[in-house]
Amino acid sequence: MTGMGKTLIALGFLLVVVGLLLVFSGKIPWLGRLPGDICIRKGSFSFYFPVATGILISLILSVLFWLFRK
């Protein structure tokens, strides 16, 4: 049962972090506008694909999971 408890604590912490990111994402001006993010606008059509932002978030989450694993 202790393994399950640790898993629930880690998932709860992850939910809190994701929630805080969603709340404060508008206050971080560079998030979503990094060089490497693809944004195409033509008339009334717009396409946005956040490549660099996705890579940055993936790296941050990988480091966090690596730290929690130890």
GROMACS elastic network, one bead per residue, 0.5 to 0.9 nm:
[ bonds ]
;  ai    aj funct       b0    kb
    1     4     6  0.51938   500
    1     5     6  0.62770   500
    1     6     6  0.87763   500
    2     6     6  0.62037   500
    2     7     6  0.85706   500
    3     6     6  0.51859   500
    3     7     6  0.62152   500
    3     8     6  0.87013   500
    4     7     6  0.50097   500
    4     8     6  0.62030   500
    4     9     6  0.86440   500
    5     8     6  0.51351   500
    5     9     6  0.62252   500
    5    10     6  0.86404   500
    6     9     6  0.50799   500
    6    10     6  0.61398   500
    6    11     6  0.85799   500
    7    10     6  0.51195   500
    7    11     6  0.61247   500
    7    12     6  0.85157   500
    8    11     6  0.50838   500
    8    12     6  0.60182   500
    8    13     6  0.85272   500
    9    12     6  0.50459   500
    9    13     6  0.61321   500
    9    14     6  0.85440   500
   10    13     6  0.50935   500
   10    14     6  0.61150   500
   10    15     6  0.86260   500
   10    68     6  0.79176   500
   11    15     6  0.61465   500
   11    16     6  0.86465   500
   12    15     6  0.50784   500
   12    16     6  0.62874   500
   12    17     6  0.87105   500
   13    16     6  0.50907   500
   13    17     6  0.62509   500
   13    18     6  0.86557   500
   14    17     6  0.50982   500
   14    18     6  0.61351   500
   14    19     6  0.84679   500
   15    18     6  0.51242   500
   15    19     6  0.59821   500
   15    20     6  0.85361   500
   16    19     6  0.50284   500
   16    20     6  0.61277   500
   16    21     6  0.85809   500
   17    20     6  0.51310   500
   17    21     6  0.61837   500
   17    22     6  0.86616   500
   18    21     6  0.50425   500
   18    22     6  0.62257   500
   18    23     6  0.86792   500
   19    22     6  0.51080   500
   19    23     6  0.62166   500
   19    24     6  0.86424   500
   20    23     6  0.50516   500
   20    24     6  0.60231   500
   20    25     6  0.80792   500
   21    24     6  0.52722   500
   21    25     6  0.54127   500
   22    25     6  0.52495   500
   22    26     6  0.79820   500
   23    26     6  0.73173   500
   23    27     6  0.85239   500
   24    27     6  0.52862   500
   24    28     6  0.68297   500
   25    28     6  0.53758   500
   25    29     6  0.79542   500
   25    31     6  0.70515   500
   25    32     6  0.89538   500
   26    29     6  0.67248   500
   26    31     6  0.82308   500
   27    31     6  0.89040   500
   28    31     6  0.57226   500
   28    32     6  0.89459   500
   29    32     6  0.79760   500
   29    33     6  0.77403   500
   30    33     6  0.52904   500
   30    34     6  0.61821   500
   31    34     6  0.66148   500
   31    53     6  0.66960   500
   32    37     6  0.72103   500
   32    50     6  0.63187   500
   32    52     6  0.82282   500
   32    53     6  0.57613   500
   32    54     6  0.87701   500
   33    36     6  0.83224   500
   33    37     6  0.64033   500
   33    50     6  0.78625   500
   33    52     6  0.86448   500
   33    53     6  0.76820   500
   34    37     6  0.57332   500
   34    50     6  0.80392   500
   34    51     6  0.86825   500
   34    52     6  0.61877   500
   34    53     6  0.64390   500
   35    38     6  0.84033   500
   35    52     6  0.68856   500
   35    53     6  0.88915   500
   36    50     6  0.74799   500
   36    51     6  0.60704   500
   36    52     6  0.50948   500
   36    53     6  0.81072   500
   37    48     6  0.75353   500
   37    49     6  0.59926   500
   37    52     6  0.54255   500
   37    53     6  0.68595   500
   37    54     6  0.88492   500
   38    47     6  0.78301   500
   38    48     6  0.56689   500
   38    50     6  0.60671   500
   38    51     6  0.68754   500
   38    52     6  0.87600   500
   39    46     6  0.73295   500
   39    47     6  0.56967   500
   39    49     6  0.63996   500
   39    50     6  0.80717   500
   40    45     6  0.81205   500
   40    46     6  0.55733   500
   40    47     6  0.50427   500
   40    48     6  0.64222   500
   40    49     6  0.88659   500
   41    44     6  0.75318   500
   41    45     6  0.58562   500
   41    47     6  0.64414   500
   41    48     6  0.85871   500
   42    45     6  0.52980   500
   42    46     6  0.63179   500
   42    47     6  0.88576   500
   43    46     6  0.78160   500
   49    52     6  0.89999   500
   50    53     6  0.52880   500
   50    54     6  0.59403   500
   50    55     6  0.86157   500
   51    54     6  0.52364   500
   51    55     6  0.63219   500
   51    56     6  0.87587   500
   52    55     6  0.50952   500
   52    56     6  0.61658   500
   52    57     6  0.86421   500
   53    56     6  0.50848   500
   53    57     6  0.61640   500
   53    58     6  0.84869   500
   54    57     6  0.51999   500
   54    58     6  0.60279   500
   54    59     6  0.86101   500
   55    58     6  0.50055   500
   55    59     6  0.61795   500
   55    60     6  0.86799   500
   56    59     6  0.51800   500
   56    60     6  0.62834   500
   56    61     6  0.86705   500
   57    60     6  0.51145   500
   57    61     6  0.61165   500
   57    62     6  0.84789   500
   58    61     6  0.51768   500
   58    62     6  0.60018   500
   58    63     6  0.86299   500
   59    62     6  0.50452   500
   59    63     6  0.62502   500
   59    64     6  0.86479   500
   60    63     6  0.52765   500
   60    64     6  0.62732   500
   60    65     6  0.87110   500
   61    65     6  0.60669   500
   61    66     6  0.84181   500
   62    65     6  0.51923   500
   62    66     6  0.60272   500
   62    67     6  0.85779   500
   63    66     6  0.50003   500
   63    67     6  0.61493   500
   63    68     6  0.86785   500
   64    67     6  0.51072   500
   64    68     6  0.62550   500
   64    69     6  0.85817   500
   65    68     6  0.50770   500
   65    69     6  0.60295   500
   65    70     6  0.88276   500
   66    69     6  0.51185   500
   66    70     6  0.66799   500
   67    70     6  0.55099   500
